[in-house]
Amino acid sequence: MTPSSSTLRAADQITYLDQAAASYPGRRYKQQLLAALDLCPGHVVLDVGCGPGTDLPALAAAVGDGGAVIGIDHDPAMLKQAQHRSTTHPQVTVRSGDAHALPLDDASIDRARTDRVLQHLADPRQALAELRRVVRPGGLVALAEPDWDTLAIDAPDSATSRGYTRYIVSDVVRNADIGRQLGRLLTDAGFEVASIEATVAMFHDYQAANDILRMPAVVQRAWQSGALDENTARAWLTSLTNGPFLAAFTFFTAIGRVPTTNS
């Protein structure tokens, strides 16, 4: 039986998310994000846009048997995989839902997180308003987002490197520079900003970078749309694989706290 194109796309997306999580920058920021949430046994924690459930087991271990973990995603394929990965953690519940209208009661959550989700949403402000609604006073929200406008790739043809970044910002990622906005968005949503951290995700190996950036696929889309010249773009890709490699972008994490009293 041949898998459908939609099944193949879902499998490819799950592979991509797993590769990003397993990369050194991915492991590092995920550990930082988990620590910043300050999870305790018995907490109820929400993972908005949980994807294939990559982080649900770690959240479950942190809140223990007396806690609860709720993973929400809108993609049926992701939900199926998340449920499969959580079968040994009875405190985990995976639910279909929209980040813009969370299927949860007011002030019902102790901790919440979004990990590389806001960059894709139609209305990040509404998603943060929903987090503000469902998280209890004194509760914490952890956000993690790249800032693709900071992407730099070294190549002899620096003009095409800049064109590649411009194409990602203008055509590939909906909210490409949201990483730098996290503090302002938290404040506007009524959170107290507890911390904002910026780290550089740097790659010295082409293949490791390609697991995250998917450069051949993106470049092909760019020349097909007319954003880059095909011959020039092909030569640029070849140059990346034939010499010393360096690519980097800035990754932001922010922690917001729900005020315990109304201001």
TIDOKOL-261928 format. One line per 3 residues: number of its first residue (from 1); their letters; for each residue x, y, z of N, C-alpha, C. Coordinates in Angstrom, 2 decimals, always signed. Example, Ala and Ser with C-alpha at 12.3 -4.5 7.8 and 13.67 -1.06 7.14 Angstrom:
2
1 = AS = +13.19 -5.69 +7.80 +12.30 -4.50 +7.80 +13.20 -3.30 +7.80; +12.85 -2.25 +7.08 +13.67 -1.06 +7.14 +12.90 +0.03 +7.87;
This chain:
263
1 = MTP = +0.84 -1.18 +0.00 +0.00 +0.00 +0.00 +0.88 +1.24 +0.00; +0.67 +2.14 -0.91 +1.48 +3.35 -1.02 +0.91 +4.44 -0.13; +1.74 +5.08 +0.73 +1.25 +6.15 +1.58 +0.74 +7.31 +0.74;
4 = SSS = -0.31 +7.97 +1.23 -0.84 +9.14 +0.54 +0.14 +10.29 +0.66; -0.02 +11.29 -0.21 +0.86 +12.45 -0.16 +0.72 +13.18 +1.15; -0.49 +13.23 +1.71 -0.67 +13.92 +2.99 +0.03 +13.16 +4.11;
7 = TLR = +0.01 +11.81 +4.04 +0.72 +11.02 +5.05 +2.21 +11.25 +4.95; +2.73 +11.30 +3.72 +4.15 +11.54 +3.54 +4.55 +12.92 +4.05; +3.70 +13.93 +3.79 +4.01 +15.28 +4.29 +4.03 +15.30 +5.81;
10 = AAD = +3.07 +14.61 +6.44 +3.03 +14.55 +7.89 +4.27 +13.85 +8.44; +4.67 +12.75 +7.82 +5.85 +12.02 +8.27 +7.09 +12.88 +8.14; +7.18 +13.64 +7.04 +8.32 +14.51 +6.84 +8.35 +15.62 +7.89;
13 = QIT = +7.19 +16.17 +8.24 +7.14 +17.21 +9.25 +7.53 +16.68 +10.62; +7.09 +15.48 +10.94 +7.46 +14.88 +12.23 +8.96 +14.63 +12.28; +9.52 +14.13 +11.17 +10.98 +13.93 +11.11 +11.71 +15.24 +11.31;
16 = YLD = +11.22 +16.30 +10.66 +11.85 +17.61 +10.79 +11.82 +18.07 +12.25; +10.69 +17.96 +12.91 +10.57 +18.41 +14.29 +11.48 +17.58 +15.20; +11.56 +16.29 +14.96 +12.43 +15.43 +15.76 +13.90 +15.81 +15.56;
19 = QAA = +14.29 +16.09 +14.32 +15.67 +16.47 +14.05 +16.01 +17.80 +14.73; +15.09 +18.75 +14.67 +15.33 +20.04 +15.31 +15.47 +19.88 +16.82; +14.64 +19.03 +17.42 +14.71 +18.81 +18.86 +15.99 +18.10 +19.26;
22 = ASY = +16.48 +17.22 +18.39 +17.67 +16.44 +18.72 +18.97 +17.18 +18.45; +18.91 +18.30 +17.72 +20.11 +19.07 +17.44 +20.66 +19.68 +18.71; +21.94 +20.05 +18.69 +22.53 +20.64 +19.90 +21.81 +21.92 +20.33;
25 = PGR = +21.54 +22.88 +19.41 +20.77 +24.05 +19.83 +19.39 +23.69 +20.36; +18.74 +22.70 +19.74 +17.42 +22.29 +20.18 +17.44 +21.72 +21.58; +18.37 +20.83 +21.85 +18.47 +20.24 +23.20 +18.76 +21.31 +24.24;
28 = RYK = +19.62 +22.25 +23.88 +20.03 +23.27 +24.85 +18.87 +24.18 +25.23; +18.15 +24.72 +24.25 +17.09 +25.65 +24.62 +15.91 +24.93 +25.27; +15.64 +23.68 +24.88 +14.56 +22.93 +25.50 +14.84 +22.67 +26.97;
31 = QQL = +16.08 +22.37 +27.31 +16.45 +22.20 +28.71 +16.29 +23.50 +29.48; +16.69 +24.61 +28.87 +16.54 +25.90 +29.52 +15.07 +26.24 +29.73; +14.25 +25.95 +28.73 +12.82 +26.26 +28.81 +12.16 +25.42 +29.91;
34 = LAA = +12.52 +24.15 +29.99 +11.95 +23.27 +31.00 +12.32 +23.76 +32.40; +13.59 +24.14 +32.59 +14.02 +24.63 +33.89 +13.31 +25.93 +34.27; +13.12 +26.81 +33.28 +12.50 +28.11 +33.55 +11.04 +27.98 +33.95;
37 = LDL = +10.37 +26.92 +33.51 +8.97 +26.72 +33.88 +8.79 +26.40 +35.35; +9.87 +25.97 +36.02 +9.83 +25.72 +37.47 +8.67 +24.79 +37.82; +8.63 +23.66 +37.13 +7.55 +22.70 +37.34 +7.72 +21.96 +38.67;
40 = CPG = +6.61 +21.72 +39.33 +6.60 +21.01 +40.60 +5.60 +19.85 +40.53; +5.80 +18.83 +41.35 +4.83 +17.74 +41.39 +3.42 +18.28 +41.67; +2.46 +17.79 +40.90 +1.08 +18.22 +41.06 +0.65 +19.34 +40.15;
43 = HVV = +1.57 +19.99 +39.48 +1.22 +21.07 +38.56 +0.40 +20.55 +37.38; -0.45 +21.43 +36.87 -1.13 +21.20 +35.59 -0.42 +22.06 +34.56; +0.15 +21.42 +33.54 +0.96 +22.13 +32.55 +0.38 +21.93 +31.16;
46 = LDV = +0.41 +22.99 +30.38 -0.16 +23.00 +29.03 +0.94 +23.19 +28.00; +0.93 +22.35 +26.96 +1.84 +22.49 +25.83 +1.00 +22.82 +24.60; +1.01 +24.09 +24.20 +0.20 +24.55 +23.07 +1.00 +24.33 +21.78;
49 = GCG = +0.42 +23.60 +20.83 +1.16 +23.23 +19.64 +2.16 +22.14 +19.97; +1.67 +21.09 +20.62 +2.57 +20.05 +21.12 +3.20 +19.22 +20.01; +2.68 +19.33 +18.77 +3.26 +18.59 +17.66 +3.20 +17.10 +17.92;
52 = PGT = +4.28 +16.37 +17.59 +4.26 +14.92 +17.76 +4.50 +14.46 +19.20; +4.45 +15.39 +20.15 +4.60 +15.03 +21.56 +6.02 +14.91 +22.03; +6.93 +15.58 +21.36 +8.35 +15.48 +21.69 +8.63 +15.77 +23.16;
55 = DLP = +7.96 +16.79 +23.71 +8.30 +17.25 +25.06 +7.32 +16.79 +26.13; +6.27 +16.09 +25.74 +5.27 +15.68 +26.73 +5.83 +14.74 +27.79; +6.66 +13.74 +27.45 +7.20 +12.87 +28.50 +8.04 +13.63 +29.54;
58 = ALA = +8.85 +14.59 +29.11 +9.65 +15.35 +30.06 +8.77 +16.18 +30.98; +7.71 +16.77 +30.43 +6.78 +17.52 +31.26 +6.08 +16.60 +32.26; +5.70 +15.40 +31.80 +5.04 +14.44 +32.69 +5.95 +14.02 +33.83;
61 = AAV = +7.22 +13.79 +33.53 +8.16 +13.39 +34.57 +8.31 +14.50 +35.61; +8.25 +15.75 +35.18 +8.44 +16.88 +36.10 +7.25 +17.08 +37.02; +6.03 +16.83 +36.54 +4.85 +17.07 +37.39 +4.44 +15.83 +38.17;
64 = GDG = +4.98 +14.67 +37.82 +4.73 +13.46 +38.58 +3.34 +12.88 +38.40; +3.09 +11.81 +39.15 +1.82 +11.10 +39.01 +0.64 +11.95 +39.46; +0.88 +12.90 +40.34 -0.21 +13.75 +40.82 -0.49 +14.96 +39.97;
67 = GAV = +0.32 +15.17 +38.94 +0.13 +16.31 +38.06 -0.62 +15.93 +36.81; -0.71 +16.89 +35.90 -1.39 +16.64 +34.63 -0.70 +17.44 +33.53; -0.60 +16.83 +32.37 -0.03 +17.48 +31.20 -1.07 +17.45 +30.09;
70 = IGI = -1.33 +18.61 +29.49 -2.30 +18.71 +28.40 -1.55 +19.17 +27.15; -1.56 +18.35 +26.13 -0.99 +18.72 +24.84 -2.09 +19.07 +23.87; -1.98 +20.23 +23.24 -3.01 +20.67 +22.30 -2.36 +20.93 +20.94;
73 = DHD = -2.99 +20.42 +19.90 -2.53 +20.68 +18.54 -3.75 +20.58 +17.61; -3.63 +21.22 +16.44 -4.76 +21.18 +15.49 -4.59 +20.12 +14.41; -3.39 +19.50 +14.34 -3.07 +18.58 +13.25 -3.35 +17.14 +13.68;
76 = PAM = -4.26 +16.44 +13.02 -4.59 +15.07 +13.42 -3.39 +14.13 +13.40; -2.50 +14.27 +12.42 -1.33 +13.41 +12.36 -0.40 +13.64 +13.55; -0.23 +14.89 +13.94 +0.59 +15.21 +15.10 -0.05 +14.66 +16.37;
79 = LKQ = -1.35 +14.82 +16.49 -2.05 +14.33 +17.68 -1.92 +12.82 +17.82; -2.03 +12.12 +16.70 -1.90 +10.66 +16.73 -0.52 +10.25 +17.23; +0.51 +10.92 +16.72 +1.87 +10.59 +17.14 +2.08 +10.97 +18.61;
82 = AQH = +1.55 +12.12 +19.04 +1.69 +12.55 +20.42 +1.02 +11.56 +21.37; -0.14 +11.06 +20.99 -0.82 +10.06 +21.81 +0.00 +8.79 +21.91; +0.59 +8.38 +20.80 +1.42 +7.17 +20.79 +2.62 +7.34 +21.72;
85 = RST = +3.24 +8.50 +21.67 +4.44 +8.72 +22.48 +4.14 +8.92 +23.96; +2.88 +9.10 +24.30 +2.50 +9.38 +25.69 +1.79 +8.21 +26.35; +1.77 +7.05 +25.71 +0.98 +5.93 +26.23 +1.47 +5.46 +27.60;
88 = THP = +2.75 +5.65 +27.92 +3.27 +5.21 +29.21 +3.18 +6.30 +30.27; +2.54 +7.40 +29.94 +2.40 +8.52 +30.88 +0.91 +8.83 +31.06; +0.25 +8.19 +32.02 -1.20 +8.35 +32.15 -1.64 +9.75 +32.52;
91 = QVT = -0.72 +10.58 +33.02 -1.11 +11.95 +33.36 -1.14 +12.88 +32.16; -0.81 +12.35 +30.98 -0.81 +13.16 +29.75 -2.13 +12.98 +29.01; -2.73 +14.10 +28.64 -3.92 +14.11 +27.80 -3.61 +14.92 +26.54;
94 = VRS = -3.92 +14.38 +25.39 -3.70 +15.07 +24.12 -5.06 +15.42 +23.53; -5.22 +16.69 +23.17 -6.52 +17.17 +22.71 -6.37 +17.99 +21.44; -7.36 +17.90 +20.59 -7.42 +18.75 +19.41 -7.89 +20.13 +19.83;
97 = GDA = -7.23 +21.15 +19.31 -7.63 +22.50 +19.68 -6.87 +23.55 +18.90; -7.34 +24.77 +19.01 -6.80 +25.93 +18.31 -6.14 +26.84 +19.32; -4.91 +27.25 +19.06 -4.20 +28.15 +19.97 -4.93 +29.48 +20.14;
100 = HAL = -5.73 +29.85 +19.16 -6.47 +31.11 +19.25 -7.73 +31.00 +20.09; -8.16 +29.78 +20.42 -9.39 +29.57 +21.20 -9.22 +28.27 +21.96; -8.46 +28.30 +23.04 -8.10 +27.09 +23.76 -9.33 +26.46 +24.42;
103 = PLD = -9.48 +25.15 +24.31 -10.64 +24.46 +24.88 -10.44 +24.18 +26.37; -10.19 +25.23 +27.14 -9.87 +25.10 +28.55 -10.59 +26.19 +29.34; -10.83 +25.90 +30.62 -11.49 +26.87 +31.49 -10.52 +27.98 +31.90;
106 = DAS = -11.09 +29.10 +32.31 -10.30 +30.21 +32.82 -9.49 +29.76 +34.04; -8.26 +30.26 +34.15 -7.42 +30.06 +35.33 -7.35 +28.59 +35.76; -7.19 +27.70 +34.80 -7.17 +26.26 +35.09 -5.79 +25.63 +34.95;
109 = IDR = -4.78 +26.42 +34.59 -3.45 +25.90 +34.26 -2.40 +26.57 +35.15; -1.44 +25.76 +35.65 -0.34 +26.32 +36.45 +0.82 +26.82 +35.59; +1.13 +26.10 +34.55 +2.25 +26.43 +33.68 +1.83 +26.15 +32.22;
112 = ART = +2.34 +26.96 +31.30 +2.05 +26.76 +29.88 +3.28 +27.09 +29.05; +3.35 +26.49 +27.88 +4.49 +26.74 +27.00 +4.05 +26.71 +25.54; +4.75 +27.47 +24.72 +4.68 +27.34 +23.27 +6.12 +27.29 +22.77;
115 = DRV = +6.38 +26.39 +21.87 +7.75 +26.17 +21.39 +7.74 +26.23 +19.86; +8.21 +27.34 +19.31 +8.27 +27.57 +17.86 +6.87 +27.47 +17.23; +5.88 +27.97 +17.92 +4.49 +27.92 +17.46 +4.02 +29.29 +17.01;
118 = LQH = +4.34 +30.33 +17.77 +3.83 +31.67 +17.47 +4.26 +32.15 +16.09; +5.41 +31.71 +15.62 +5.90 +32.15 +14.30 +4.96 +31.74 +13.17; +4.13 +30.74 +13.41 +3.26 +30.21 +12.36 +1.80 +30.66 +12.48;
121 = LAD = +1.43 +31.29 +13.59 +0.02 +31.57 +13.85 -0.49 +32.78 +13.09; -1.79 +32.75 +12.78 -2.41 +33.90 +12.12 -2.47 +35.11 +13.04; -2.63 +34.87 +14.35 -2.79 +35.98 +15.30 -2.09 +35.63 +16.62;
124 = PRQ = -0.77 +35.84 +16.72 -0.06 +35.53 +17.97 -0.62 +36.27 +19.17; -1.11 +37.49 +18.98 -1.66 +38.26 +20.10 -2.88 +37.56 +20.70; -3.71 +37.02 +19.85 -4.88 +36.29 +20.35 -4.46 +35.04 +21.09;
127 = ALA = -3.43 +34.35 +20.60 -2.94 +33.17 +21.29 -2.42 +33.52 +22.68; -1.72 +34.64 +22.80 -1.22 +35.05 +24.11 -2.36 +35.50 +25.02; -3.38 +36.12 +24.45 -4.56 +36.47 +25.24 -5.22 +35.22 +25.80;
130 = ELR = -5.25 +34.15 +25.01 -5.82 +32.89 +25.48 -4.96 +32.28 +26.59; -3.64 +32.36 +26.44 -2.77 +31.87 +27.52 -3.00 +32.67 +28.80; -3.14 +33.97 +28.65 -3.41 +34.82 +29.82 -4.73 +34.43 +30.48;
133 = RVV = -5.69 +34.02 +29.69 -6.99 +33.63 +30.23 -6.92 +32.32 +31.01; -6.19 +31.33 +30.50 -6.26 +29.99 +31.09 -5.23 +29.76 +32.20; -4.19 +30.59 +32.29 -3.16 +30.39 +33.31 -3.56 +31.11 +34.60;
136 = RPG = -3.39 +30.43 +35.70 -3.80 +30.96 +37.00 -2.91 +32.14 +37.43; -3.43 +33.01 +38.31 -2.58 +34.05 +38.90 -1.34 +33.45 +39.55; -0.19 +34.03 +39.24 +1.07 +33.49 +39.73 +1.68 +32.43 +38.83;
139 = GLV = +0.91 +31.96 +37.84 +1.41 +30.93 +36.93 +2.39 +31.49 +35.91; +3.10 +30.60 +35.26 +4.15 +30.98 +34.31 +3.83 +30.49 +32.91; +4.27 +31.29 +31.94 +4.20 +30.93 +30.53 +5.60 +31.03 +29.95;
142 = ALA = +6.02 +30.01 +29.21 +7.33 +30.00 +28.57 +7.15 +29.99 +27.06; +7.84 +30.91 +26.40 +7.76 +31.04 +24.94 +9.15 +30.87 +24.35; +9.23 +30.18 +23.22 +10.50 +30.01 +22.52 +10.28 +30.22 +21.03;
145 = EPD = +11.03 +31.15 +20.45 +10.87 +31.46 +19.03 +12.20 +31.90 +18.41; +12.47 +31.47 +17.18 +13.61 +32.00 +16.44 +13.28 +33.36 +15.86; +14.31 +34.09 +15.51 +14.14 +35.34 +14.77 +14.86 +35.14 +13.44;
148 = WDT = +14.06 +34.81 +12.41 +14.66 +34.44 +11.13 +15.26 +35.63 +10.39; +14.91 +36.82 +10.80 +15.51 +38.00 +10.18 +16.98 +38.15 +10.54; +17.43 +37.38 +11.53 +18.83 +37.42 +11.95 +19.67 +36.32 +11.28;
151 = LAI = +19.05 +35.48 +10.46 +19.77 +34.38 +9.84 +20.92 +34.88 +8.96; +22.09 +34.34 +9.20 +23.27 +34.68 +8.40 +23.94 +33.38 +7.95; +24.21 +33.28 +6.66 +24.90 +32.11 +6.11 +26.12 +32.62 +5.34;
154 = DAP = +27.29 +32.13 +5.72 +28.51 +32.55 +5.03 +28.64 +31.81 +3.70; +28.92 +32.55 +2.64 +29.16 +31.98 +1.31 +29.91 +33.01 +0.49; +30.69 +32.57 -0.50 +31.35 +33.55 -1.38 +30.35 +34.50 -2.03;
157 = DSA = +29.17 +34.00 -2.34 +28.11 +34.82 -2.93 +27.21 +35.33 -1.80; +27.64 +36.41 -1.16 +26.90 +36.93 -0.01 +25.55 +37.52 -0.42; +25.43 +37.98 -1.66 +24.16 +38.54 -2.11 +23.07 +37.47 -2.12;
160 = TSR = +23.40 +36.26 -2.56 +22.41 +35.19 -2.55 +22.11 +34.74 -1.13; +23.10 +34.76 -0.24 +22.83 +34.46 +1.17 +21.80 +35.44 +1.73; +21.96 +36.71 +1.42 +21.00 +37.71 +1.90 +19.64 +37.49 +1.23;
163 = GYT = +19.65 +37.15 -0.05 +18.39 +36.88 -0.74 +17.66 +35.69 -0.16; +18.40 +34.67 +0.23 +17.81 +33.50 +0.87 +17.11 +33.89 +2.16; +17.79 +34.68 +3.00 +17.19 +35.13 +4.25 +15.95 +35.98 +3.99;
166 = RYI = +16.04 +36.90 +3.02 +14.89 +37.74 +2.71 +13.69 +36.90 +2.26; +13.95 +35.84 +1.50 +12.86 +35.00 +1.04 +12.20 +34.27 +2.21; +12.98 +33.77 +3.15 +12.41 +33.13 +4.33 +11.53 +34.11 +5.09;
169 = VSD = +12.04 +35.32 +5.28 +11.31 +36.32 +6.06 +10.03 +36.76 +5.36; +10.08 +36.90 +4.05 +8.94 +37.46 +3.33 +7.93 +36.41 +2.86; +8.40 +35.16 +2.63 +7.52 +34.19 +1.97 +7.38 +32.83 +2.66;
172 = VVR = +8.29 +32.50 +3.55 +8.27 +31.14 +4.12 +7.64 +31.12 +5.52; +8.08 +32.00 +6.39 +7.60 +32.01 +7.78 +6.67 +33.20 +7.98; +5.50 +32.92 +8.50 +4.47 +33.96 +8.61 +4.92 +35.11 +9.51;
175 = NAD = +5.43 +34.81 +10.70 +5.86 +35.83 +11.66 +7.36 +35.64 +11.91; +8.15 +35.98 +10.91 +9.56 +35.58 +10.90 +10.40 +36.25 +11.96; +10.03 +37.47 +12.39 +10.84 +38.18 +13.38 +10.17 +38.23 +14.74;
178 = IGR = +9.33 +37.25 +15.05 +8.58 +37.30 +16.29 +9.46 +37.07 +17.52; +10.60 +36.43 +17.34 +11.47 +36.19 +18.49 +11.78 +37.46 +19.27; +12.13 +38.52 +18.56 +12.49 +39.78 +19.22 +11.28 +40.47 +19.86;
181 = QLG = +10.07 +40.05 +19.49 +8.86 +40.70 +19.97 +8.28 +40.08 +21.24; +8.86 +38.99 +21.73 +8.21 +38.22 +22.78 +7.95 +39.04 +24.05; +8.92 +39.83 +24.46 +8.73 +40.62 +25.67 +7.58 +41.60 +25.53;
184 = RLL = +7.53 +42.29 +24.41 +6.46 +43.27 +24.16 +5.09 +42.57 +24.09; +5.05 +41.42 +23.41 +3.78 +40.70 +23.29 +3.29 +40.21 +24.64; +4.20 +39.72 +25.48 +3.82 +39.30 +26.83 +3.25 +40.48 +27.63;
187 = TDA = +3.94 +41.61 +27.56 +3.49 +42.79 +28.29 +2.11 +43.24 +27.81; +1.94 +43.29 +26.50 +0.66 +43.72 +25.94 -0.48 +42.78 +26.33; -0.17 +41.50 +26.54 -1.20 +40.52 +26.91 -1.51 +40.52 +28.40;
190 = GFE = -0.77 +41.32 +29.17 -1.05 +41.41 +30.60 -0.17 +40.56 +31.48; +0.91 +40.01 +30.93 +1.87 +39.26 +31.74 +2.93 +40.19 +32.31; +3.52 +39.79 +33.41 +4.77 +40.38 +33.88 +5.92 +39.61 +33.23;
193 = VAS = +6.86 +40.30 +32.66 +7.99 +39.64 +32.00 +9.02 +39.28 +33.05; +9.19 +37.98 +33.27 +10.15 +37.51 +34.26 +11.57 +37.44 +33.70; +11.69 +37.08 +32.42 +13.02 +37.00 +31.80 +12.89 +36.92 +30.29;
196 = IEA = +13.92 +37.40 +29.62 +14.08 +37.23 +28.18 +15.53 +36.86 +27.93; +15.75 +35.79 +27.21 +17.10 +35.34 +26.89 +17.25 +35.21 +25.38; +18.42 +35.57 +24.89 +18.74 +35.41 +23.47 +20.01 +34.59 +23.35;
199 = TVA = +19.96 +33.56 +22.53 +21.13 +32.74 +22.27 +21.32 +32.61 +20.77; +22.53 +32.33 +20.37 +22.83 +32.14 +18.95 +22.88 +30.65 +18.65; +22.04 +30.23 +17.72 +22.12 +28.87 +17.20 +23.12 +28.88 +16.04;
202 = MFH = +24.27 +28.25 +16.25 +25.34 +28.30 +15.25 +25.67 +26.91 +14.75; +25.90 +26.82 +13.46 +26.19 +25.54 +12.81 +27.49 +25.66 +12.02; +28.37 +24.71 +12.24 +29.61 +24.62 +11.47 +29.59 +23.45 +10.49;
205 = DYQ = +28.49 +22.72 +10.48 +28.36 +21.55 +9.62 +27.14 +21.73 +8.73; +27.32 +21.56 +7.42 +26.23 +21.78 +6.48 +25.04 +20.89 +6.76; +25.28 +19.60 +6.99 +24.16 +18.69 +7.17 +23.38 +19.00 +8.43;
208 = AAN = +24.08 +19.34 +9.52 +23.38 +19.70 +10.75 +22.51 +20.93 +10.54; +23.04 +21.90 +9.81 +22.25 +23.10 +9.52 +21.08 +22.77 +8.61; +21.29 +21.89 +7.66 +20.24 +21.56 +6.72 +19.08 +20.82 +7.37;
211 = DIL = +19.35 +20.10 +8.46 +18.27 +19.46 +9.20 +17.27 +20.50 +9.72; +17.75 +21.72 +9.97 +16.89 +22.79 +10.47 +16.42 +23.70 +9.33; +17.33 +24.07 +8.45 +17.03 +25.10 +7.45 +16.44 +24.55 +6.16;
214 = RMP = +16.65 +23.27 +5.88 +16.13 +22.65 +4.66 +16.46 +23.50 +3.42; +17.72 +23.83 +3.27 +18.14 +24.81 +2.27 +17.81 +24.42 +0.83; +18.07 +23.20 +0.36 +17.72 +22.89 -1.04 +16.24 +23.07 -1.34;
217 = AVV = +15.38 +22.62 -0.42 +13.94 +22.74 -0.66 +13.50 +24.19 -0.68; +14.03 +24.99 +0.25 +13.65 +26.40 +0.30 +14.17 +27.15 -0.92; +15.40 +26.85 -1.31 +15.98 +27.52 -2.47 +15.20 +27.18 -3.73;
220 = QRA = +14.78 +25.94 -3.86 +13.97 +25.57 -5.03 +12.67 +26.36 -5.07; +12.02 +26.49 -3.94 +10.80 +27.31 -3.89 +11.11 +28.75 -4.28; +12.27 +29.24 -3.85 +12.63 +30.63 -4.13 +12.84 +30.86 -5.61;
223 = WQS = +13.53 +29.94 -6.29 +13.75 +30.19 -7.72 +12.47 +29.92 -8.53; +11.65 +29.00 -8.05 +10.38 +28.77 -8.74 +9.45 +29.97 -8.64; +9.57 +30.72 -7.55 +8.74 +31.91 -7.37 +9.35 +33.16 -8.00;
226 = GAL = +10.60 +33.03 -8.47 +11.29 +34.17 -9.06 +12.07 +35.01 -8.08; +12.12 +34.58 -6.80 +12.84 +35.36 -5.80 +14.35 +35.23 -5.98; +14.82 +34.10 -6.51 +16.23 +33.88 -6.78 +16.40 +33.34 -8.19;
229 = DEN = +17.53 +33.65 -8.79 +17.87 +33.07 -10.09 +18.28 +31.62 -9.90; +17.74 +30.71 -10.73 +17.98 +29.29 -10.53 +19.45 +28.93 -10.63; +20.14 +29.36 -11.67 +21.55 +28.99 -11.84 +22.40 +29.55 -10.71;
232 = TAR = +22.14 +30.78 -10.34 +22.89 +31.39 -9.25 +22.63 +30.66 -7.94; +21.36 +30.31 -7.70 +21.01 +29.61 -6.47 +21.63 +28.22 -6.41; +21.64 +27.53 -7.54 +22.27 +26.20 -7.56 +23.77 +26.31 -7.24;
235 = AWL = +24.43 +27.30 -7.82 +25.86 +27.49 -7.56 +26.09 +27.83 -6.09; +25.19 +28.62 -5.52 +25.29 +28.99 -4.10 +25.19 +27.74 -3.22; +24.23 +26.88 -3.50 +24.10 +25.64 -2.73 +25.35 +24.78 -2.83;
238 = TSL = +25.87 +24.67 -4.03 +27.08 +23.87 -4.22 +28.24 +24.42 -3.41; +28.37 +25.73 -3.36 +29.46 +26.35 -2.60 +29.35 +26.05 -1.11; +28.12 +25.90 -0.61 +27.94 +25.63 +0.82 +28.45 +24.24 +1.19;
241 = TNG = +28.37 +23.31 +0.27 +28.78 +21.94 +0.57 +30.25 +21.68 +0.27; +30.92 +22.63 -0.38 +32.29 +22.39 -0.84 +33.37 +23.07 -0.02; +32.98 +23.78 +1.02 +34.01 +24.49 +1.78 +33.63 +24.59 +3.24;
244 = PFL = +34.40 +25.37 +4.00 +34.02 +25.61 +5.40 +32.61 +26.19 +5.46; +31.85 +25.75 +6.46 +30.45 +26.16 +6.54 +30.19 +26.88 +7.85; +29.37 +27.94 +7.77 +28.89 +28.61 +8.98 +27.53 +29.23 +8.71;
247 = AAF = +26.61 +28.94 +9.60 +25.29 +29.58 +9.58 +24.88 +29.83 +11.02; +24.12 +30.90 +11.23 +23.70 +31.23 +12.59 +22.44 +32.07 +12.56; +21.64 +31.94 +13.62 +20.50 +32.84 +13.81 +20.26 +32.98 +15.31;
250 = TFF = +19.51 +33.99 +15.68 +19.23 +34.26 +17.08 +17.93 +33.59 +17.50; +17.97 +32.99 +18.68 +16.81 +32.28 +19.23 +16.47 +32.91 +20.57; +15.19 +33.24 +20.75 +14.75 +33.93 +21.95 +13.85 +33.03 +22.79;
253 = TAI = +14.02 +33.10 +24.10 +13.10 +32.49 +25.05 +12.64 +33.56 +26.02; +11.39 +33.52 +26.39 +10.83 +34.51 +27.30 +9.90 +33.83 +28.29; +9.92 +34.31 +29.52 +9.06 +33.80 +30.58 +8.15 +34.92 +31.05;
256 = GRV = +6.86 +34.65 +31.04 +5.87 +35.60 +31.54 +5.16 +35.04 +32.75; +4.81 +35.93 +33.67 +4.09 +35.53 +34.88 +2.75 +36.25 +34.94; +1.70 +35.52 +35.28 +0.39 +36.14 +35.46 +0.38 +36.87 +36.79;
259 = PTT = +0.06 +38.14 +36.82 +0.04 +38.89 +38.10 -0.90 +38.24 +39.10; -0.52 +38.32 +40.36 -1.35 +37.74 +41.41 -2.45 +38.68 +41.86; -2.33 +39.97 +41.52 -3.38 +40.95 +41.82 -3.62 +41.78 +40.59;
262 = NS = -4.83 +42.29 +40.46 -5.14 +43.17 +39.34 -4.51 +44.53 +39.56; -3.87 +45.04 +38.46 -3.25 +46.36 +38.56 -4.27 +47.41 +38.18;
